[in-house]
Amino acid sequence: MAKGKKINSAILIIGDEILSGRTQDLNVSFLANWLNKNCGITVGEVRVIPDKEKIIVENILQLSKSFSYVFTTGGIGPTHDDITAKSISKAFKVKYRFHEEAYEILKNYYGKKNFNDGRKKMAKMPSGSKLIYNPSSAAPGFMIKNVISLPGVPSILKGMIENSKKFLVKGKITQSKSINLLTVESNISVELANIQKKFKKQVSIGSYPFFRLGKIGVSIVLRSVKLKSIDLCLKEIFKIVKKKNINIFN
Amino acid sequence: MAKGKKINSAILIIGDEILSGRTQDLNVSFLANWLNKNCGITVGEVRVIPDKEKIIVENILQLSKSFSYVFTTGGIGPTHDDITAKSISKAFKVKYRFHEEAYEILKNYYGKKNFNDGRKKMAKMPSGSKLIYNPSSAAPGFMIKNVISLPGVPSILKGMIENSKKFLVKGKITQSKSINLLTVESNISVELANIQKKFKKQVSIGSYPFFRLGKIGVSIVLRSVKLKSIDLCLKEIFKIVKKKNINIFN
């Protein structure tokens, strides 16, 4: 991948607990913001799938072909339902085996006496993986080909993500500006569509209704890799705001 | 679909704002819980995709073939980035046109004078759609074939979901029980794997580390359509708890 090009990614959330509604995912929003700000990597798709080997294998193969990177979350712990590393090995047809350095890290962390089979399992990963070090609870994540596997617990993931940075090719950061208007979407939808048409290639305009502090309004979000284009687009929006006498909500 | 069979679904979240990390999705967890409790419908996959027609079409075709139902959220408002209805029409090769009843509902709600083009757009949907009535802000959702389209704003979605119930074939409700143990996963992983093997066909056992009120522990979640199987499985887990002298956290 050449530096500065458009680099995209998919997030693959592996976990029955998200699909059942028991657990609220918090990693997508964090990862999407972190990847854009720190690496200029956009997230093009997110999937949540169950802890089933066949399904993990299919999704790893599909997404790793379609995106520059795939970030998986979940399923790299010590229990029977943690099958991410094994499934990725299968997807890429490489051996699922002890990573020597990971084994040493975990043995030192737990102590030789307490280094039981469950803990040893966390050192097993696809052969040829690079380690993503884990400053909070030792068990490392890993990168194999363009797939980066991180844990599902948000606090641990947040502590580790910085250590994946060195492996990632950087793209252009998407800039964004937003403006909150005290109006309803249907009052500006025609004008907004015209502005989007005009800036079709440069700026992506999103329109999101909000209800805050008893106020009904619309957040207009402008996104582009070029700040200048955003500012030009914003000018056009201010013209409508003025013309329609719409108040701004800060 | 025969009543009482395994009925599953996919949730398709359509929205750049979720992918960019700007907005935290709250609908997956709500929908998954609601669908299971009220209709016995499981969620087998979730996807988040951008506001792009081609991508929406592809995903609607794929997911509507693979699952009993597809629930879409987002993209049914009045602005240019609301292209869900148009894209689903394209996917199913049916006309995208005014739904007469939806048109009347919206005209009455806004009043003939204020019924502008943006508002009229919300009455356009795939030809042959059934309406999902919206008690809070008039603009209805719709169902076409096995796809149910709901809005992205969580409060509005929550108000509407009940009105989709009459269109859904009901399945068996997945029951669940959980137990919180004051131990670490690796202390019980081998035993847990053995129990999962024993109950392979009846119960799905999930193991999730937690950090609450200064306590480190593991939530063991047992899920099955048969409460009796869950209770039998729970008994086995209590045997380990007793044997290993593990405290329970309530």
Interface residues (C-beta under 8 A of the other chain):
Chain A: I13 D16 E17 I18 L19 S20 G21 R22 T23 Q24 D25 L26 V28 S29 F30 L31 A32 N33 N36 T42 V43 G44 E45 V46 R47 V48 I49 P50 D51 G77 P78 T79 H80 D81 N116 D117 G118 R119 K121 M122 V153 S155 T174 S176 E185 S186 N187 I188 S189 V190 L192 A193 Q196 S204 I205 G206 S207 Y208 P209 F211 V221 R223
Chain B: I13 D16 E17 I18 L19 S20 G21 R22 T23 Q24 D25 L26 V28 S29 F30 L31 A32 N33 N36 T42 V43 G44 E45 V46 R47 V48 I49 P50 D51 G77 P78 T79 H80 D81 N116 D117 G118 R119 K121 M122 V153 S155 T174 S176 E185 S186 N187 I188 S189 V190 L192 A193 Q196 S204 I205 G206 S207 Y208 P209 F211 V221 R223
